[in-house]
Amino acid sequence: MSKGLYPIRTIAAMTGVNPVTLRAWERRYGIIRPQRTPKGHRLYTERDIDRIRQVLVLLERGIPISQARQVLDEGEPGAQSGAAEPARAEPDDSVWSSFLARMRTSASVFDEHGLDDVLQEAHSLFPASRVRHHLIEPLYRQFAGSREPDARTAQDAFLSGWLSTVLGTRLRHRSPRTSGPRLLLASLGAAPDPVALLLLACEAVDRDYRVTLLLGDLPVQQLEAAARDSGAEAILLWSGQAAEEAVAAAPDSTEFPIFLAGPAARSPDGQTGPFIPVPGDSRDILTGVDTRYHAPGWATA
């Protein structure tokens, strides 16, 4: 390998963008133009790496990949600073319906590669947060998130494992770029759903929160100590219980704000949440959340 030139597998590991997406950005949109070896293998420069990372910034802001090249080529400051954005192109519902139908078919026959192919195609076209809202979450609700644990099928279990891997990878690559307050995220009650926790963690990270994620059924008395040791500013608990039961089960903390999230939670005035602060601490650490977001769900009390 020449000095300062990197193969596609190295670029994928450095940026978190998979090779299929990198090749799509090159072929469809001309965003990057890697060099080639005599045998045709792609080699990327440091400048290519910087450009890929700038594209990721634009995608996080909701700018579709089809507009990213124009923004970068025109040298718009917003590519790095968050200045004015060009108009966002919203895909037709039929696009997401087609993606979902293909993913449902793949899940029904345990076809992991088929799921990967659809996800990579969607990621090559749309920002990761939009793919999660319009594709990952509906797929989860229709399968693994739609039944009680004792009624789930082998396909549900397969899809839960795949989703956990996908969301965990996304979280690992996105987390180092966050700089906001730190949240300790855990499950409240028995039989925690790792996919629900990972969806919640990804949403928090996309809103620039730093997340310490605890998977598993942990005694509530351990949560405050973990929050203290991790430097968290608040504790965020996922619960599928009714609001009153969840509040009764939550740790009685005077040191940290404690928030509840989950489909059964509701605010003290009866409004559906599913995101409420435990009574006794009304400080809302998650400001400016989008109340149109329903699964796993965020709404201020």
C-alpha positions, 0 to 999 in steps of 0.5 A: 500500500502506498504511503497515505493511501488506504484500501476501502476496508480500512476506510470503512473501519475508520469512518463507520461507512460500509464499503457498499455505501462508499461505492454507491457514493462514488458511482451514483453521486461522484462524491468521492473519487478514489485512486485505483491500483493496477488491478482496480482496487480502490485507494483513498487519500486523507482528503477523501477521509475528510470528505467522507466525514463531512458527508456524515456531518451533512447526513446527520443534519438531515441533508440527503446524499443527493445534495451532499456533493453540491453543498461540498463543492460549493464550499458551503460553511454549513458542511461543518458549522451547521449554517443554513441548509438546502431544502430537504428532499422527502422520499415518497412513502412508497420508497419506505414501503418497498424497503420494508416489504423487502426486509420483512421477506428477508426476516421471514426466511432468516436472510441476514444478507438480504436485510443487510443489502436493503439497509445498505441501500437505504443508508446510501440514499438517506441520513442514518436517523431517517433510516432508523425512524422510517425503516428500522423502527417500523420493522421492529414494531411489526416483528420483535416489538409487537408481541409479548416475550412468551409469544415471539417466534423464531423470526422475531428472535432472529430479527432482534439479534440482527437489529441489536447488532445494527444499532450497536454498531451505529451507536459505537461509531456515532458516540465518539462525536457527541459532546452534550450531557451524559445520560445513564440509560438502563432498563427498569423491570424484568425482561429488558428489551435490548432493541428498545434500549438501543433505539433510545440510546441512538436517538439520544446520541443523535441529539448529541447526548453522551450515553452510558448504556447498561444492558440487562436487569440490574437492581435499581440500587446500583443505578445511582452509583453507576451514574455517579461513577460514569459522570452522568447528569441524569438517569434515563430508564426504559420501562414497559410498565404503566406509569404509576408502577414505573414511578413506584419502582424507580430509585428515589434519587435526590442526586440525579434527575430521573426520567422514564421512557416507554410505551406505557408511560404518561405524564402526571396530567394524563397526557401520553408520553411516553417520556416523563420525569419522575415526580419530585424533579421536574428539570427536563434535561432533554430539551427540544425533543420532537414530540412527533417521534413515537417509537420508542417515543419521546415527549416532554412532560 
